Amino acid sequence: MSVHDFPFSKARSSQFVIGIFGGSVANWFCQVGASQLVARLRATEFFRDRELVPLCFSHEGYKQPQQVLVLTYFLYIGQTFDLVINIDGFNEVALAPINDQRGLDISMPSPMHMEGLLNLIDRSTLTPERLRSMAMIDAYRERLNALAERLRGGRSAVVHVILDRYYERTRTLYYTELGRLSVLPGSSAETSMIRVTPRVRPRDEQTLFADIASQWVHSSVMMHTMLAERGVSYFHFLQPNQYFTTRTFSDTERQVAFNPGSPFKAGAEQGYPALIAASRELAARERFFNAVGIFDQETSPVYIDDCCHYTWTAIGGWQISSQSPSWAPRGPGNASAP
């Protein structure tokens, strides 16, 4: 949901467009953290007289190359940017292995998001159990959207706290059901007219995560290249996750944040080292930030579910370090920036 139609066109030269890309964590940042990002940027000299316009191009389940494909499409239809932020990493290593397990290529969207669409198009692949799960997911999504609207418009602190807790509970149920859908078997699709790209080559465990990391790097470099050609600054953040961290958890938060049976746990544990190793190339070619340890010293609760999502306070703390304008975007209207 966006307050702007896309492509968004600047009404004034003072407007500064910030595109936010990634999966559900980036989308959550759009809803909760973008306002704090805007406030902190406005406190700097460079942004003081600019009207910052954050636009959300992220979506739950997105993983590379979905981000670069979305960016390519919106650039093609005329969307302009002054700054682009990409928050990703977890979905790449958590969801791509599920693709591989299902016989799909790691470049394809995740099965838990793609198979539902295919089931609706070709009902021969849809089982009653998957249909019930998809209905529950849709109901939770509608509830989350309604709660988000009420939270944005509420003025009572007491009501906000109650709705906030209800939102977090519903969000947990939503992602739990998404995880359950990801492991529900579908009917045989051998006779289906719809085909999704199968594995382009066989992969063992080591090769799988090396290829995922390589795809992640190449996709991000493509985003950087397209944006650099247009004078747009690009910032890429590797998001933190509870399954790969040195952070100390309280017993209460641990009960919320960890699930030994999570379909995403093994991918995060095995995939993050591959991403970090591959990120050395990114650091040499773009503004890349390894944010894996950003919450390591945080003592208050950070995670709201056993997947990857953060509390309102934690996600609101995401920001670009803007104490110095040395990273300020170059391009038309920014001639003074280095």
N, C-alpha and C positions, 0 to 999 in steps of 0.2 A: 504494500500500500504506500502511495506517495502523494504528497500534497502538490506535486508538480506533474504536468504532462511531459512525456519524453518524445522527442528531444527537447530539453529545456533551453530556451534562448535567452540570453542576457537582455534585460530591459534597460540596464544602465552600465556604463563602463566601469563603475566602481564594484560591480558584482564579481565575486571570486568563487568559481565553481569547484567543489571538492567531490570527486567520485569515490565511493567506498565499495570495494569488491571483496568477494570471498564467500564463505558458506554461512551457516546459521550464526556462528559467533560474530562474524562481520555484520550480519543483519541485525543481531541483538545490539551491537555497537551503534548501528545506525539509529536504532530506536532510543537507546539510553545514553550512549556516550557521546554522540555527535554534538549535543548541545554544550557539553563541557569542553569538548575540543574547540568549538567555536569561541566559547568564552575565554579560554586560555590563549588562543591565537590572537584574539582581539586585544589582549592585554599587552601585546608586543607592538613595537613601533611600526613594523612593516605592515601589519594588518589593521592598524588602528582606524583608518579611514575607509576600509573595505567592507563591503556587505558580503559576508561569507554564506554560501549556499551549498549545504551538504546534500548530495544526491545518492540514493542507495541503489546499487546495481548488484548487490549480494542476494543470496537465496539459500535456504536450507539445502544441504546436500551437495552444493556446488563444490567441485574439485577441479583442478586443472586436468584437461584444457578448457573446462567450462568458462572460467574467468576470462581467459584470453579470447574465447569465441564471443562472449558477451561484449567485451570491449571492442572487438573488431566490428561487430554489428552496429553498435551505437555510434562509433566513429563514422561508419559508412553512411548512416542516415543523418549525420550532421551534428551530433552531440559534441560540444566543445568542453574542455576541461582546463583548469589552471593547476590542479593538483589531483593526483590519484593515490589512494591508499588501498593496499591489498593485504588482508589479514587471512592467512590460510595455513596449511600444513597438516592439521589433524585429519581432515576429511580425505586428503590424499592417501595417507597411510592406513586409515581406518576403513575406508570404503572400497578402495581399489582392490585389496586382497579378496573382498567378497565377490567382486566382479570375476576375478581369476578363478575362485572356487566354483562359480556358476558357469564357467566356460566362456565368459565374455572378456573382451579386451579391457585392459586397465584404462584405456582412453575413453571408454564409454561412461555415461552417467551411472551412478550407483543403482544397483538392482532395486533397492527399497524405494527409489523414486521413479525409476524408469519402468519397472515391471508393472506397477499399478496402472500407468498410462497404457501400456501394451495390453494389459488385461481388459481394460475398458474398450480398446479398439477391437481386440480379438477375444471374445468371451470364451472361446474354447480353451484358453489357458488359465481361466479364472476358477478357483475352487471356492466353495461356500465359506471356508475358514478365512481365506484371503479377502473375500468380499466383506465379511464381518469386520475384519481388522481394518480394512480401508475405510469403512463407514465410521469406525471409532476414531481413526486418525482425522478424518474430515470434521467430525463433531468437535474434537479437541482443538483443531485449528480455528474453527469458527469461534469457540469460546475464548481462545487466546486473543484473537483479534478484537473481540468485544471488550475483554478486560483491559487490553492495551489502550483502547479508546477512552475508557472510563478513568484509567490511571492518568492519562495525559490531561484530562479535563477536570479532574477532581481537585477540590480545594481544602477538604477536611483531612487533617493528618491521621486521625483515627481510621477513617474510611480507607485512606491510602494504604495504611499498614495492613488492614484486613484484606484488601484487594490484592496487594502485593504478595501476601502469603498464598492466597487462592491462585494467583497467576503462577507462582513458582510450583505449586502442587500440580496444577493442570499441565504445566510445561513438562514436569517430570513424567506424568502419565503419557503425554504426547510422545516423548522421545523413547519411553519404554515400549510403547506400542509400535513405533517405527522400527525399533530393534527386533521386536517379535516378528513383524512382517518380513524383515530381511531374511529370517531363517525358515519361514513357512514355505514348504514345497509347493510349486505350482503344478498344474496339469502338464502333461507332455506337450511340448510345442513343436514336435517334429512335423506335424501336418499343418502348422500355421503358415500363412502367407507372409507374415511379418518376421523379418530377421534382424538381429542385432549383431554388430561386428563381433565375431568370435576372437579368441586369442590369436594375435598375429604371429606368435611363436610360443613354444612351450617354455615355462619358467620354473626353476626350482626356487626354494625360499630365498636364497641369497640373490639370485638373479631378479626375482620379483621386486624386492625392495630397492635394488639398485636401479631398475627400470622406472619404478615409481618416482624415485628421487630425480632421475635424469629428466623425466617428463615434466616434473615440477619446475626444475631449473630452466629448461628450454622454454616453457610456457611463460615464465616470469620474464625472461630475457626478451621474448617477443613483445610482451606488454611494454617493457621499458623502451625498446627500440621504437615502437609505434608512437609512443608518447614523446620521446626525446625528439623525434622528427618534427613534432608540433610545438616544441618548446614547453612541454608539460612536465613537471616534476613528478616522479613516481617513488613511493615509499612502500616497501614490502616488509611485512612482519610475520615471523614464524610464531604462531600462537602457542601459549602454554597449555599443558594438559596434565591431569592428575596421574595418568599412568606412566608419565615420564618426567619425574621431578624429584628434587631433593627436599621439598617442602615438608615440614612436620604438620600432621593433621591431628586435630582433636578427635576423640572417639566419636563425638556427635557428628562432626563433618564427615568422618571416614564412613559412617553408616550410610550417608547420603551419596558420597562421591565415588565409592568403590563397589564394583560388582564383579566377582570372579567369573561369572557367566556372561559378561558383556560381550557382544559380538565384535566390539571395537577395541577391546583391551589388548589382545595379542598384536594387532596391527600397529597400535600406538607404541607399544613396548619395543617391537622389532623395527618399526619404520622410522622413528625419530632419530636414532643414531645415523641412519642412512641420509636423512634430510640434512642433519647438521654437518655431516661430512661433505655432502654435495654443496652446501651453502657457501663454502669457501670460494667457489666459483662465482656465486651471486654477489658476495661482498666485494669482489674485485670489479664487478661490472655494473652494479646498481646500488641504490641506497637501501641496503638490506639490514634488518635488525633481528637478531635472534632474541626473542622475548620469552623463551622457554622458562627462564628463571625469574621473571618479573614479579611473581607472587611468592617467591621462596621465603621472604622475611615477613610476609603478611600473617598476622596472628588471628585476625577475624575470619569468619567463614568466607570462602571464595566460590566454592562450587555448589550448584543447586541441583545437580543430577549426576548419574553415574556414566555420563557420556563425555561432556566437554564444556558445559555452559556455566557462566559465572553469575554471581549476584549482581544486583543493580550497582552496588558500591564498587565492586571490583571492575566491572566493565566500564563504569564511568571514569575509572582511573587511567584508561588507555589514552595516550596523547602522543603527539609528535613533540619532541623536545624543541622548543622554539625560543630558547633564550637568546640565540644568535640568529641573525637573518642570513647566515652563510649558505643555507640550503634553499633560500627563497627562489621561487620559480623564475626561469628565464623565458623570455618571449615578448610578444607585443604588450606594451603597457608596463613592462617591468625592466626597462632599460637600465635602471640603477642597480638592479640585483646582479651579483657577481655570477 
